[in-house]
Amino acid sequence: FCATGKMGKMADLTAEEILCQIYFANKVCRIVSSIAAAGDSATTLPPCDNVVLMGMGEPADNAVAVVRAVSTMADRRMFSLAQSKITVSTVAPNPSAFTTLGSSPAALAWSVHAVDDSLRKELVPTTKFSMEELKEGLVEALKSRSKKLRRTMLEVALIDSVNDSEKDAKLLISLAQSIMTDVEGSKVVVNLIPFNDIGHPTYRTPSMEKVLGFQKIITDGGVLCYVRTTRGDEENAACGQLATSRSK
């Protein structure tokens, strides 16, 4: 369901290449702000203060570079980003992925998409472990972290009539509550990402009414739940849509 992931893997980024993205983003912000100031314009761009590693590539497959890059981001002598403002998202190819990535000074996010094992296998074909096994891996990783880094996010790309039923919502509630019960001082938030059209023959974007109804079931179940605002879909650049194309 993700066009970005369908591009396949070509290479691993080095820690320096990861950090260069922030460096040049900050440089663009400075240039735009300087031009705005010279022209007496109110259009300025503040430097990057929030970084999320997700979407293109699996951080656990490049853990050494990711952990090194994140450590540099949080280093007060370098980028000096707040640890709470850095998030590393993983599909969790194995239970130990959480522990490996959890050694970085960043919040952890888990691309769940479905709690039911058979449905998750359909949505995430690379899945080799059960949700229970992966959950235990996350629990152990969170227990080893400082309490200020025991906040985790469960991410779900919500697809119309695929993983947006009341049953799916209640399974997410159970998963979130189980994690919070097992890990003292932990906080779990569900992040809903409405599916963006990539030309799939059967997957469709759910109506906002269905998305908000799904969110309400989760919040009524006592779990914080947010809906991500879709940006860039008109240019096929929203979450899951960004991919290269080859002209013939």
C-alpha positions in Angstrom: 0.0 0.0 0.0 3.1 2.3 -0.1 4.5 3.4 -3.4 7.7 4.6 -1.6 8.4 1.1 -0.3 7.8 -0.4 -3.7 10.8 1.3 -5.1 13.0 -1.2 -3.3 16.3 -0.7 -1.6 19.3 0.6 -3.4 21.7 1.5 -0.6 22.1 2.5 3.0 22.6 6.2 3.9 25.6 7.0 6.1 25.1 8.9 9.3 26.6 11.9 7.5 24.1 11.7 4.7 21.2 11.6 7.1 22.5 14.6 9.0 23.2 16.5 5.8 19.4 16.5 5.1 18.9 18.5 8.3 21.9 20.7 7.7 20.7 21.7 4.2 17.1 22.1 5.4 18.3 24.6 8.0 20.4 26.3 5.4 17.3 26.8 3.2 15.5 28.2 6.2 18.2 30.7 6.9 18.3 31.8 3.2 14.5 32.3 3.0 14.5 34.2 6.3 17.4 36.4 5.1 15.5 37.2 1.9 12.3 37.9 3.8 14.1 40.2 6.2 15.8 42.1 3.4 12.5 42.6 1.6 10.6 43.5 4.8 8.5 40.3 4.5 6.9 38.4 7.3 7.6 35.1 5.5 10.3 33.5 7.6 11.2 29.8 8.2 12.5 28.8 11.6 15.2 26.1 11.8 14.2 22.4 12.0 13.2 21.5 15.5 11.4 18.3 14.9 12.8 15.2 13.0 11.0 12.0 12.1 12.9 9.1 10.5 10.2 7.1 8.6 8.8 6.5 5.2 11.7 5.7 2.9 13.7 2.8 4.2 13.6 0.7 7.4 15.8 2.3 10.2 16.4 -1.2 11.7 18.1 -2.3 8.5 20.6 0.6 8.9 20.6 0.8 12.7 24.3 1.7 13.2 24.1 4.8 11.0 20.6 5.7 12.3 21.7 5.5 16.0 24.8 7.5 15.3 22.9 10.2 13.3 20.2 10.5 16.0 22.9 10.8 18.7 24.4 13.6 16.8 21.1 15.4 16.4 20.6 15.4 20.1 24.2 16.3 21.0 24.1 19.8 22.5 27.5 20.5 20.8 26.0 19.7 17.3 22.3 20.0 16.3 21.0 20.2 19.9 17.6 18.9 19.1 15.4 17.9 22.0 15.2 14.1 22.4 11.4 14.4 22.6 11.4 16.1 19.2 13.2 13.2 17.4 11.2 10.1 16.4 12.5 6.9 14.9 9.7 4.8 13.2 10.1 1.1 12.5 7.9 -1.6 11.0 9.7 -3.9 13.4 11.2 -6.6 11.2 12.0 -8.5 14.4 11.5 -8.1 18.1 15.1 -7.0 18.8 14.7 -4.0 16.4 13.1 -2.0 19.2 16.0 -2.6 21.5 18.6 -1.7 18.8 16.8 1.5 17.8 15.9 2.2 21.4 19.5 2.8 22.2 19.2 6.1 20.3 18.0 9.3 22.2 14.7 9.5 20.4 11.1 8.5 20.7 10.1 5.2 19.2 7.2 4.7 16.8 5.8 1.4 15.5 4.2 1.1 12.1 1.5 -1.4 13.1 -1.2 -0.9 10.4 -3.1 -3.9 11.8 -3.1 -5.9 15.1 -4.6 -9.0 13.6 -1.7 -11.2 12.5 -3.2 -12.4 9.2 -4.2 -8.9 8.1 -0.9 -7.4 9.1 0.8 -10.1 7.0 -1.3 -8.9 4.1 -0.4 -5.3 4.6 3.2 -5.9 5.6 4.4 -8.9 3.6 7.8 -8.9 5.2 6.3 -9.7 8.5 8.0 -12.8 10.0 6.9 -12.5 13.7 3.6 -12.4 15.4 2.2 -9.2 16.9 2.6 -10.7 20.4 6.3 -11.4 19.8 6.9 -7.9 18.4 4.9 -6.3 21.3 7.1 -8.1 23.8 10.2 -6.8 22.0 8.8 -3.3 22.3 7.9 -3.7 26.0 11.4 -4.9 26.8 13.0 -2.0 24.9 10.8 0.5 26.7 11.6 -0.9 30.1 15.3 -0.3 29.4 14.7 3.3 28.5 14.6 6.4 30.8 11.0 7.3 31.8 11.1 10.5 29.6 11.6 8.2 26.5 8.9 5.7 27.3 6.4 7.4 25.1 5.7 5.5 21.9 3.4 5.9 18.9 1.4 3.2 17.1 1.0 4.2 13.5 -1.8 3.0 11.3 -2.3 3.7 7.6 -6.1 3.6 7.6 -7.5 1.9 4.4 -11.2 1.9 3.6 -12.9 -1.4 4.5 -9.6 -3.1 5.1 -8.4 -2.1 8.6 -10.9 0.5 9.7 -13.5 -1.6 11.4 -14.7 -1.4 15.0 -12.9 -4.7 15.6 -9.6 -3.2 14.3 -10.0 -0.2 16.6 -10.7 -2.3 19.7 -7.6 -4.5 18.9 -5.5 -1.3 18.8 -7.0 -0.2 22.2 -6.0 -3.6 23.7 -2.5 -3.4 22.3 -1.9 0.1 23.6 -3.3 -0.7 27.0 -1.3 -3.9 27.2 1.9 -1.9 26.6 1.1 0.7 29.1 0.2 -1.9 31.7 3.5 -3.8 31.2 5.7 -0.8 31.1 5.6 1.5 34.2 5.5 5.2 33.2 4.9 4.5 29.5 2.5 6.5 27.3 1.1 5.1 24.0 -0.5 7.3 21.3 -2.2 6.0 18.2 -1.5 8.0 15.0 -4.0 7.5 12.2 -2.7 8.2 8.6 -5.6 8.2 6.1 -4.4 6.1 3.1 -3.3 8.1 0.1 -4.2 6.8 -3.3 -1.4 5.2 -5.2 -3.4 3.5 -7.9 -4.0 0.3 -6.0 -6.8 -1.8 -7.5 -8.7 -2.3 -4.2 -7.2 0.0 -1.6 -9.1 3.3 -1.1 -9.0 6.3 1.1 -11.6 6.1 3.9 -14.0 9.0 4.2 -13.2 11.5 6.9 -16.4 10.5 8.7 -15.1 6.9 9.0 -11.6 8.1 10.1 -13.1 10.3 12.8 -15.4 7.5 13.9 -12.5 5.2 14.2 -10.6 7.8 16.2 -13.6 8.2 18.5 -13.7 4.5 19.3 -10.1 4.6 20.3 -10.3 7.8 22.4 -13.5 6.4 24.1 -11.4 3.4 25.0 -9.0 5.6 27.0 -6.2 5.8 24.4 -4.9 9.0 22.9 -5.5 9.1 19.2 -4.6 11.6 16.5 -5.3 11.9 12.8 -2.4 13.1 10.6 -3.2 16.0 8.4 -2.7 15.0 4.7 -0.3 17.3 2.9 1.1 17.1 -0.7 -1.5 14.6 -2.0 -2.4 17.0 -4.9 1.1 16.5 -6.2 1.3 12.8 -5.4 3.8 13.7 -2.6 1.9 12.7 0.5 2.7 9.9 2.8 3.1 6.7 0.8 2.9 8.4 -2.5 6.4 9.8 -2.9 8.2 7.6 -5.5 10.3 8.0 -8.5 8.9 7.3 -12.0 10.7 6.3 -15.1 9.8 7.9 -18.4 10.0 5.7 -21.5 
